[in-house]
Amino acid sequence: TAVAEGLHRSAVVTDSERCLPADTTVLQTMESNDGGVRAVTVTAANGHDIKTNSDHLRSALAQRGFQIVKEEAAAQPRRAGHSIWLKGQGEEAVVTVVDTGAQRALTVHRTKEPK
């Protein structure tokens, strides 16, 4: 996954985008800080299946010290999906992969409480 380096990008934004599988297009990245709680959300899309995306994101976040808290598959009539909740050192992440037809939509949301 190509990551555009910008002047005002935090390390966690860049790291979150680097967690994405190859051949993924980043659609939007948002970062906020509310009362010391940092939140980063990366929304992306690719042509990989749900399992490939979920496996890749699970592994990439595990390499960063995250552990799985919960996993859940959603099989709605027209939208299959998979969500993973993870915890790391003072940080939480939620990963969601949803089948949108021709592509899969991925969201990586990371929050960190102030020390």
Phi, psi and omega in degrees: 000124178283137180240123178280124179272124180240171182291326187248031182265130177280163179297324182289328176295309179300316180297318180298319178292327179288345176289340186289150178296160174302156178062035177250138177257123176282124181267321182201144175228129178233141177225137178219161175222112183238107180064030180090352177271115180272135177228136177230131176232125177244126177246133186212174178212151175201179182261003179289157178285169183301315182297315180300313178298312181299315179299316181295313181294320177301314181293315181299319180286327176297321177297339179262011175094006179278147175238144182289132175260320185199147173227145182211130175262140178241125178238086176271164185311318183239001185223094173282151180198174181210134178235144179227128175255132183226157175230140176231198181289098180068015185222147176237154178219146172231128180244132178229133176235126183232137177281121180250015181110257181288337181226173173248138175263132181241139173229129174242118181240122181238135176231147178220126178284154177293154181284000000 
